[in-house]
């Protein structure tokens, strides 16, 4: 069932419309005509960050970006449908090559589905069944898991292989960042999970063959504060005119 967004599927799986999937022109038509609200207007000036039970905090955009941390300790508080729609709709104004918006998003709430996803998790060396029970446990306990996917038909329909293998992944990354930022604006913190086997996840969610799961976003309310992360210094990656 779609919730106001043709690329957002809810609750736990995407059941494709065979005729629409077979005709990429139909899907592109939906894509380029969808209303794209501007959720991020004014972020360059000031952001008001709100959390249930907390007063609004006025922050600079740079400080706000630093708060998009990796959180794995979530409170037992559901994310309702209205808030879920607000968060996922933030993908729509993300930059997208030829405006194809190649992402698909599956919202997962049930523990049964989350257990299935957790069983597909890999370790830090991308090996299956070698531990990671703690991570599997907190993933199941997260109130919401978004499975962000790439629609290969939409990604390549305008620009072929480069659109599919480069631009589509870039565009989906922009959408993911938007989603996490708007989630944080509404008090919802998140964690990205990349180390999983996409084949059993796709089977679990009954994805059509042209839709590939790329990343998991575990989400929920949390009192955990961001920690300072190690990072490259500016001079390590900024070059002027040439290398």
KANORGI-V353173 format. One line per field, one symbol per residue. psi: psi as a letter, one per 40 degrees, with the letter a starting at -180 (. if undefined). A space follows every 10 residues. Layout:
BEGIN
psi: ???
END
This chain:
BEGIN
psi: higeheehhi ceihhihddd degddddddd deeihgigde hedecihhhh iheiihhhii dddddeegih hehiighihi ddddddddee ddeiihhefe geiihhhhdi ddddddddee iiaeefiiff afdddddddd ehdhhhhhih hddddeddea ddddecdddd dddddddddd dddddeehii hhhdgihddd ddddefiide hhhdihhhii iiehiiihii iiideeehih di.
END
